[in-house]
Amino acid sequence: MRGVNPNSSVHASYDVAVVGGGIVGAAILHELSKYRLRVVLLEKHHDVAEGITKANSGVLHAGLMVPSGSLKARFNVEGIKLYKALARDFGIAVHNCRKLIIAQDDSELPNLRRLLDQGRANGVPGLALLNAEQVRTLQPNVVAKHALLSEETSVTLPYQMAIALAENAVLNGAEVRLNAEVSSIRPHPDGGYRMQTTAGDRISAKLIVNAAGVHADRIMELLEPPAERIWPWRGQYHLLEEASGTVVNMAVYPLPPKDGSGLGVHITPTVNGGILLGPSAESVTDGTDTANSAAALEQLQREAFALVPALRGFQTIKNYSGVRPKLFGPDSGVSFKDFHIEPSKAFPGVINLLGIESPGLTAAPAIAEHVLEQFVAAHLELSPNRDWQIRWEPIPRLRWLPAEEKQRLWRQDPAWGHILCHCEQVSRAEIGRAVANPLGAVSIHAIRKRTHATLGRCQSSFCLGPVSAEILRRGSDIGMVRRGTPAHPVFTGVEPA
Ligand SMILES: Cc1cc2nc3c(=O)[nH]c(=O)nc-3n(C[C@H](O)[C@H](O)[C@H](O)COP(=O)(O)OP(=O)(O)OC[C@H]3O[C@@H](n4cnc5c(N)ncnc54)[C@H](O)[C@@H]3O)c2cc1C
């Protein structure tokens, strides 16, 4: 079953339409697929997880950084448990790296104690204050006078979870329509709503879940004035070469800045082995503005190297940025706003999820359960989809397999021995599995998220050709081979057949 046919528009009716294929929309679709409902997810990009979900720190927060009693605290603490359980079910890597929040002098100790108390009030296990000696024993390269240890904090590949959730939902009967930007929503006189997409789809739905990330206010505005305005705040990153992971293997955070702009420039080990430095926190006017700037990138290095000077010698292999959908602007005097997850009063059957910034990745599975129980169940009879099961399997990552398993695969199919991406050691068989994904997403970025091909040190300089050739070999038209959006074709001067 394929999630989408990008070349044809549909006129179809659903029980629930989810707008936005980030981690939140995908988690909601996954929950909905467990019931006998007709459900569709509409995503404007060429794949799921192309928005904020693709560009963040990938940290599963334990829940100590958010005020007690908030939705953020509740969904964070519930969410990390659910996320880890989902990762076990799907076979997705979660690395329990743990976290240190650093105080550089005695005057900052009360702030660490405040976070410790907040964490305990939120029900976070595994917290302890450490002195300089204890920090040195754990992480000899970290400069600290005191630190707060969080045992629960882990790292993950956020886009892999979003893909697993969306693809498993499709394998259980849900639909995903890619390249389908919702452009209008109208209430229908007989009940429910009519939506139109830029792909020409006309979708009727009894219920609408607006999970459009940094543009969720715009989706709400298609029906009514948004309850909250979204203020985009960009966060830029350095991804350091893989060997940087030998310097530090825990997440290392400063105390968060008081303006509520973010958690401060931190150092995060990635599931792949390299270290992330970032993010910055800059208010921008456009939610799609993911540019990088030299000034911010230099500032990130200065702040990160103050915490871990030994990282100085390692090269950046990639810069990127993500945009936080905050509910307050830079000069508002506000330093905290909670998630806004509210059914519309004027338009029954529509729920808007606004301001799903950090810890939204960690919280997503708990948000999804909440939307199902508090919103969908209030409108629709929920009868279980008895055939539902975990049908999704991760694509085996050749590089991480033991030698005997590699040999078994090589004997089974020589494509496992034909390496197309040498930095990440990705085989032709892995690319083939990724191209056959249930969503029908075949851009270079879609293959990258599913296999890590083009993600290594050469950043596609050497492997773009062989990976593109494999996409072509598997049936795509040459003009359709793109890095991401239609604006980024790999082969220029050719038209789709
Ligand atoms: C710099 C940064 C660091 C972060 N670090 C962490 C972290 O370490 N841990 C953590 O828990 N959280 C973190 N977060 C927060 C987390 O990444 C987000 O809360 C989460 O990814 C939000 O997911 P989402 O599904 O709401 O949004 P998105 O992933 O952006 O998904 C929304 C989707 O809606 C689609 N869309 C928009 N408009 C339309 C339309 N008209 N029609 C159809 N589709 C549309 C978009 O294309 C997009 O794919 C971080 C965020 C940032 C920016």
The ligand as an ORCA input file, in Angstrom:
! r2SCAN-3c Opt
* xyz 0 1
  C      16.242     24.529     17.352
  C      15.278     23.570     17.970
  C      15.711     22.613     18.874
  C      14.799     21.735     19.459
  N      15.264     20.733     20.271
  C      14.391     19.864     20.813
  C      14.852     18.791     21.609
  O      16.057     18.547     21.722
  N      13.929     18.003     22.211
  C      12.601     18.204     22.069
  O      11.827     17.482     22.679
  N      12.126     19.191     21.278
  C      12.994     20.000     20.632
  N      12.554     20.982     19.811
  C      11.116     21.087     19.561
  C      10.641     20.043     18.561
  O      11.567     19.889     17.498
  C       9.284     20.481     18.013
  O       8.435     20.745     19.102
  C       8.635     19.410     17.162
  O       9.506     18.934     16.165
  C       7.394     20.016     16.529
  O       6.845     19.079     15.663
  P       5.581     19.460     14.803
  O       5.076     18.207     14.199
  O       4.633     20.263     15.629
  O       6.126     20.495     13.719
  P       6.809     20.210     12.291
  O       7.810     19.130     12.343
  O       7.262     21.510     11.746
  O       5.602     19.672     11.431
  C       4.590     20.535     10.942
  C       4.348     20.164      9.506
  O       3.247     20.907      9.007
  C       3.477     21.096      7.635
  N       2.618     22.174      7.166
  C       2.675     23.494      7.462
  N       1.714     24.167      6.810
  C       1.021     23.249      6.090
  C      -0.088     23.321      5.197
  N      -0.684     24.491      4.887
  N      -0.554     22.180      4.624
  C       0.044     20.979      4.896
  N       1.117     20.859      5.719
  C       1.587     21.975      6.304
  C       4.961     21.433      7.574
  O       5.492     21.230      6.272
  C       5.530     20.482      8.602
  O       6.016     19.281      8.024
  C      13.434     21.848     19.168
  C      12.998     22.802     18.239
  C      13.916     23.632     17.613
  C      13.454     24.598     16.566
*
